[in-house]
């Protein structure tokens, strides 16, 4: 409840110049709050020359992504479909469905697969340093 009150206070400060009715016209619905990645790691953010990238990923039914890792924080909102992500080092798998919010594991090799009958659509937010890549493929 405290986070919601803080969000409402911040929003009221932003909307104050627009009059008292502005806040009543806005509904804030918290979706998630996380402090760890999918692998249980603390979320570590880039420390210099930070850039935020937002992308849409469409993954066809049955598609398998290659083994890869992310050196920086990556977040995804599952808009549709069913995605299974497996940590290749531990074999632990997580399944994400429409509406799920994913905080991807940082610097751990993993793979993903669309295990459903519908396409997976992800809204992906990366936080990187400079021009660095946030997806590194494992050498074969």
C-alpha positions in Angstrom: 0.0 0.0 0.0 2.9 2.3 0.8 4.2 2.0 -2.8 0.8 2.8 -4.3 0.5 5.9 -2.0 4.0 7.1 -3.1 3.1 6.6 -6.7 -0.2 8.5 -6.2 1.7 11.3 -4.5 4.3 11.5 -7.3 1.6 11.5 -9.9 -0.4 14.2 -8.1 2.8 16.4 -8.1 3.2 15.9 -11.9 -0.4 16.6 -12.6 -0.9 19.5 -10.2 -0.5 22.2 -12.9 -3.5 20.6 -14.8 -6.0 21.0 -12.0 -7.6 18.9 -9.3 -9.6 16.7 -11.7 -6.4 15.4 -13.5 -5.6 12.8 -10.8 -9.1 11.4 -10.8 -8.8 10.7 -14.5 -5.8 8.5 -14.0 -5.9 4.9 -12.6 -2.5 3.3 -11.6 -2.6 -0.5 -11.4 0.7 -2.0 -10.1 1.6 -5.1 -12.1 4.6 -6.4 -10.3 7.5 -5.5 -8.0 10.7 -7.5 -8.2 14.2 -7.1 -6.8 15.7 -10.4 -8.2 16.1 -11.9 -11.7 14.5 -15.2 -12.7 17.5 -17.0 -11.4 17.3 -15.3 -8.0 20.1 -12.8 -8.6 19.9 -9.2 -7.3 19.1 -6.9 -10.2 22.4 -5.2 -11.3 22.1 -2.1 -13.4 24.7 -0.7 -15.8 26.9 1.9 -14.1 28.0 4.2 -16.9 26.8 5.6 -20.2 23.4 3.9 -19.6 21.0 3.5 -22.6 17.5 2.1 -22.5 16.2 0.1 -25.5 12.6 -1.0 -26.0 11.8 -3.7 -28.5 9.0 -6.0 -29.6 9.9 -9.7 -30.0 7.6 -12.0 -32.0 8.4 -15.7 -31.6 6.6 -18.2 -33.8 5.0 -21.4 -32.3 7.6 -24.1 -31.9 10.5 -21.6 -32.4 13.6 -22.3 -30.3 16.0 -19.5 -29.4 19.7 -20.4 -29.3 21.6 -20.5 -26.0 22.4 -17.0 -25.0 23.0 -14.7 -22.1 22.5 -11.0 -21.1 25.3 -9.1 -19.5 22.9 -6.3 -18.4 19.4 -6.1 -17.0 16.6 -7.1 -19.4 12.9 -7.0 -18.6 10.0 -8.4 -20.7 6.2 -8.2 -20.6 4.5 -11.3 -22.2 1.7 -9.9 -24.3 0.7 -13.3 -25.8 1.7 -16.9 -26.0 3.6 -19.3 -23.8 7.4 -19.1 -23.4 9.6 -21.6 -21.6 13.0 -20.3 -20.5 15.6 -22.8 -19.3 18.9 -22.1 -17.4 21.3 -24.5 -19.3 23.7 -24.6 -16.3 21.0 -25.9 -13.8 18.3 -27.3 -16.1 15.7 -25.2 -14.2 12.9 -24.0 -16.4 10.3 -21.3 -16.0 7.1 -20.9 -18.1 5.8 -17.5 -18.8 2.3 -16.7 -20.2 0.3 -13.6 -21.2 0.5 -10.9 -18.6 3.7 -12.3 -16.9 6.6 -9.9 -16.3 10.0 -11.4 -16.7 13.3 -10.2 -15.1 15.8 -12.1 -17.1 18.8 -13.8 -15.6 22.0 -11.8 -15.9 25.2 -13.3 -17.3 23.8 -16.9 -17.2 23.5 -19.1 -20.3 19.8 -19.9 -21.0 17.5 -20.8 -23.9 13.9 -20.1 -24.7 11.2 -21.9 -26.6 7.7 -21.0 -27.7 5.9 -24.1 -26.3 2.4 -23.0 -27.1 0.2 -23.0 -30.2 0.1 -19.2 -30.5 2.9 -16.7 -31.3 4.8 -15.3 -28.3 4.9 -11.5 -28.3 7.2 -9.8 -25.8 7.8 -6.1 -25.0 11.4 -6.1 -24.0 13.3 -3.4 -22.2 17.1 -3.5 -22.0 19.4 -1.4 -19.9 22.9 -1.4 -21.4 26.2 0.5 -21.2 26.9 2.6 -24.4 26.7 0.6 -27.6 27.1 -2.8 -25.9 25.0 -5.7 -27.0 22.7 -7.2 -24.4 22.4 -10.6 -26.1 25.5 -12.8 -26.5 25.2 -16.1 -28.3 27.0 -19.1 -27.0 29.7 -20.3 -29.3 29.0 -23.7 -30.8 
